[in-house]
């Protein structure tokens, strides 16, 4: 499923959780981090049962389906690895100029 669809589901679930339970979530992190998303799904299902909110359970199921459809390797990539990869230079470094030769005195015999 495209990332935009995952983000849309996460945003809808965020709005429902905020309106129905008062819980504030991070929509972008929910779409990017599978572990966080699984915890939000667990919380949403629990509150759906406790407060009898079938719409909340439905959207939690949708997010859960997206999580299971995503490749596991991409879902479990540590944030430090992602940041280190992003910090690497993408262009070849510029070669250093050769060291300048020692300077000789500019004026011989003083300033005229």
C-alpha positions as CSV (number, residue, x, y, z in Angstrom):
1,X,0.0,0.0,0.0
2,X,1.4,3.5,-0.8
3,X,2.8,5.6,2.0
4,X,0.1,8.2,1.4
5,X,-2.6,5.6,2.1
6,X,-0.9,4.5,5.3
7,X,-0.6,8.2,6.4
8,X,-4.3,8.8,5.6
9,X,-5.3,5.8,7.8
10,X,-3.1,6.9,10.6
11,X,-4.5,10.4,10.4
12,X,-8.1,9.2,10.5
13,X,-7.3,7.0,13.5
14,X,-5.6,9.9,15.2
15,X,-8.7,12.1,14.8
16,X,-10.9,9.3,16.1
17,X,-8.7,8.7,19.1
18,X,-8.5,12.4,19.9
19,X,-12.3,12.9,19.7
20,X,-13.4,9.7,21.3
21,X,-10.7,9.1,24.0
22,X,-8.8,12.3,24.3
23,X,-5.6,10.5,23.3
24,X,-3.2,12.5,21.1
25,X,-0.9,10.5,18.8
26,X,1.8,11.3,16.3
27,X,0.4,10.6,12.9
28,X,3.6,10.7,10.9
29,X,5.4,8.5,13.4
30,X,2.5,6.1,13.4
31,X,2.8,5.7,9.6
32,X,6.6,5.4,9.8
33,X,7.2,3.2,12.8
34,X,5.6,-0.2,13.0
35,X,6.2,-0.7,16.7
36,X,4.5,2.5,17.6
37,X,1.6,1.8,15.2
38,X,1.1,-1.7,16.7
39,X,0.8,-0.1,20.2
40,X,-1.7,2.5,18.9
41,X,-3.7,-0.4,17.3
42,X,-3.6,-2.3,20.6
43,X,-4.8,0.8,22.5
44,X,-7.5,1.7,20.0
45,X,-8.9,-1.9,20.1
46,X,-8.9,-1.9,23.9
47,X,-10.7,1.4,24.1
48,X,-13.2,0.3,21.3
49,X,-14.2,-2.6,23.5
50,X,-14.3,-0.7,26.7
51,X,-16.3,2.3,25.3
52,X,-18.2,0.3,22.6
53,X,-16.8,2.3,19.7
54,X,-17.0,0.0,16.6
55,X,-15.7,2.8,14.3
56,X,-12.5,3.0,16.3
57,X,-12.0,-0.8,16.1
58,X,-12.6,-0.7,12.3
59,X,-9.9,1.9,11.7
60,X,-7.5,0.1,14.1
61,X,-8.1,-3.1,11.9
62,X,-7.3,-1.1,8.8
63,X,-4.0,0.2,10.2
64,X,-3.2,-3.3,11.4
65,X,-3.8,-4.7,7.8
66,X,-1.4,-2.1,6.4
67,X,1.2,-3.1,9.0
68,X,1.0,-6.7,8.0
69,X,1.2,-5.9,4.3
70,X,4.5,-3.8,4.8
71,X,7.8,-5.6,4.5
72,X,9.2,-6.5,7.9
73,X,12.7,-5.3,7.1
74,X,11.6,-1.7,6.4
75,X,9.4,-1.7,9.5
76,X,12.1,-2.7,11.9
77,X,14.9,-0.4,10.7
78,X,16.4,1.5,13.7
79,X,16.2,5.2,13.6
80,X,19.9,5.7,14.2
81,X,20.6,3.7,11.0
82,X,18.2,5.8,9.1
83,X,19.8,9.0,10.4
84,X,23.3,7.8,9.7
85,X,22.3,6.9,6.1
86,X,20.7,10.3,5.6
87,X,23.8,12.1,7.0
88,X,26.2,10.5,4.5
89,X,27.4,12.8,1.7
90,X,25.7,12.0,-1.6
91,X,28.4,13.6,-3.8
92,X,32.0,12.7,-4.1
93,X,34.3,14.9,-1.9
94,X,36.1,17.7,-3.7
95,X,39.8,16.9,-4.0
96,X,42.1,19.0,-1.9
97,X,44.3,21.5,-3.7
98,X,48.0,20.8,-3.4
99,X,49.7,22.6,-0.6
100,X,51.0,26.1,-1.5
101,X,54.8,26.5,-1.7
102,X,56.5,28.5,0.9
103,X,56.2,32.1,0.3
104,X,59.3,34.2,-0.5
105,X,59.6,37.7,0.8
106,X,57.5,39.9,-1.5
107,X,59.7,42.9,-1.4
108,X,63.4,42.7,-1.6
109,X,65.1,45.5,0.2
110,X,62.0,47.0,1.8
111,X,58.9,48.9,0.6
112,X,59.5,51.6,-2.1
